[in-house]
Amino acid sequence: MLDFTPRIPIPEKVEYITEKIQDTFAFLFDPIKNGGNDSLEWLAEGLAGIPAILVILIVVILAFFVSGKRFGLAAFSLVGLWLIYNQGLWEEMMLTFALVLISSILSVIIGVPIGILMSKSKTAQNIITPVLDFMQTMPAFVYLIPAVAFFSIGMVAGVFSSLIFATPPTVRLTNLGIRQVSRELIEASEAFGSTGSQKLFKVELPMAKNTIMAGINQTVMLSLSMVVIASMIGAPGLGREVLSTVLVKIG
Amino acid sequence: MPIIKVENLTKVFGKNAGNALALLDKGLAKAKILKETGCTVGVNRVSFEVEAGEVFVIMGLSGSGKSTLVRLINRLIDPTEGSVWVGGEDLAKMNKENLRRVRREKLSMVFQKFALFPYRTVLENTEYGLEIQGMKKEERSKRAKESLELVGLASYLNQYPEQLSGGMQQRVGLARALANNPEILLMDEAFSALDPLIRKDMQDELLELQENMKKTIIFITHDLDEALRIGDRIALMKDGKIVQIGTPEEILVNPANEYVEKFVEDVDRSKILTAEHIMKRPETITIEKHGPRVALERMKEAGISSIYVTDTKRNLKGYVTADDASAAIKKEVRDVNEILKTDVRTIPKNTSMNEIFNIIHNSSVPIAVVENGKLYGIIVRGAVIAALAGEGEVNL
């Protein structure tokens, strides 16, 4: 019964469309790919170039003050970073760090404004929510395909796939955070004659800060997991070690 | 010339607002309109005027539309129909830019749950209205400090709202509203979230501030005692309509309909009613014309045991008792002056019932209500009790 209908040639169509896009927008993708790879490499090498002892020192001091002048977190940071160095993974870690840093920053730059847009417009929310649902239900591996299709292999492809995978939490929680600001506070800001942007920057964003930060936290976590997976499409760093180990075991 | 003039102000929530308006015109009730159109009538054809310097209280139970009404005045909610005239401009029809200007310069609002910004200090909260006008840091912090001084919080500048008690937080809310130096203050259930003792303090303080500031205040409340305490005039709302507007006395003493009557029946009348409301026309004799015989005659007619004596210009001279009068007749004394008693307890017209109560229970003769030496009326014990019970006749 089900075999009665002929197969719709979706894969062929998609392949055709993808090729078309690649050809048409090569002027766009190629500079991003090349420029992106160059600058990411420059950044990663720059980071890896900093003496390990200096990085460790900075992180430990930061951990000490961020955790409210307690030693626990600082001690863990020290031991953890030392262990990485000790195992000869320092450079890989710095590469991974560079990728996570860049993809998180881009996620926030893209995600927060989209979240704000969603919070302001019901139409925008109705359109964007299913897109976010789609992005999050897709298994992480799937994003490697468009990334490779448009940017071939390398760091940019890694960052691109991790952007798709990691941005949704920031968007969602920015939207939620702003929508949760109490009605009375919004009224207070309006009653005193605030403009739209004054309301946003002086009331809504400060009030939503904690929620937005929770979203950014998730985004950083997802970026990390995705840049490791992205080693399959040539992203360097710790993921590559994992991948090579797996491949050796499969043998 | 009223400072605020509200004309035919109407708010219908829902999609078929037009249909609902048509039904309102036909005089259908709120519940019926909800059933037929799915629209909720928030405020229904409300008109009133507020004079400059007046404390105008809008009172009603929850769901009566009072909070919607106050938000229509500064257009936090857009009206479906009607006008809000403030100083010759109709807020309901002006563009956003003008609306912002009016909100910044003329109208400030104080909120039920204070609506302070938790991430800003007391000073920064108070500065908010000035800050968004682009005022320089020094100038706005100077004005904010003055405003905080007014409400007695000058030493809490750098605290955060959560560090303050409810009453203090609302003082910050008030200071923030005053910092803009608006002509009109909108206070939406401003004291309802405070506990009763603090609430009373805040009411007193508001009245005290108002003596000096002479702002126009629109005060929303569901608490009749509060309305009676602070209102120059009170508008009573029910189902989005104003049922009665009047001074506290008018509302208490002359309820416009059964609803108002029910509303006011539990009020502590002793706080509102004064000597003027319960005094009776006195039986008197005139000292130049009448002697003991006339005095006794009039007392017999009225069934009383003493009578007040005035001169022809109604200046109070004293009183005469029935016993003294009949004794004088036996002794053939003609002059009332001989038996005149002058230990009269007099009170002015605006004496409160509580005070009258204290005086009258150890006084054997009725109390005289006197203003500028002239006798206006007398108060007998029965009238006091009847008035407190809400039954006696009361004059306005």
Interface residues (C-beta under 8 A of the other chain):
Chain A: S182 E184 L185 E187 A188 S189 E190 A191 F192 G193 S194 T195 Q198 K202 V203 P206 M207 K209
Chain B: R71 N74 L76 L99 R100 R101 V102 R103 R104 L107 S108 M109 F111 Q112 K113 A115 F117 P118 Y119 Y128 G129 E131 I132 Q133 R176 N180 L186
